Structure formats: structure tokens, C-alpha cells
Amino acid sequence: VQLQASGGGLVQAGGSLRLSCAASEHTFMIYTMGWFRQAPGKEREFVSAISWIGGNTDYADSVKGRFTISRDNAKNTVYLRMNTLKPEDTAVYYCAGASRMWSVRTLAAKYDYWGQGTLVTVSS
């Protein structure tokens, strides 16, 4: 499985971006898709996750109410709509896929496949 993330860029505080993550093939091997981010000097942290089947979602407290994760099964693509962006959202955003159905989806170690990352910069 190969994941390709895109959609990052530079945006002013309060603005919006939509990230995309396209899975190249073998998506039947993925139960959950997630988004993580890593800011300079910080550890990678969970942002959001969604189940390919059923569409159950999880969000980090820091993004609840501002970010929305969705998927398009026909396109093998997961999206992360980010609204009301803040400077503290600045990070490299990574999409990831988990090949098992974990009850806890917030840990990076639960994910088997990773995209290359896309940079989001929010200016104040």
C-alpha cells in the first residue's frame, strides 16, 4: 500500500485547507486511515482517524470542532478539512493506514503504512 498526501501550504490564521491522502492499491488491507502531525522539535501526534467501512471517526481534543475527516471509498482517498487554523497547527501532516482494527487509534505504532507528509504553515 502506498499513500500519497497532498494539499499543504501556507495560510493565515483563521483560514482553511483541505488535505488529501490517496491510497494507490490494496486498500482492502486497510481498516483505518489516520492523520498525524509533527511540529518542529516536537513528537508526532495524533490528529484524526476514520474507518474505511462505517466511517467512524476520532479527533484529538485540540482539533475537535475545527477539523473534519472524511473518505471517498470510490477514490481510495481520505480528506482532512481544516478550518479556523491556528499558528499552533503548523506542522508536517502525515496520513497513515492501519491493517488491523484497533480499538485505540491514536497511537502511531498502530499504523503500518505512512505517506510522505505535507507541510502546513499557519501564519499569525
Disulfide bonds with the S-S distance in Angstrom:
Cys21-Cys95 2.13
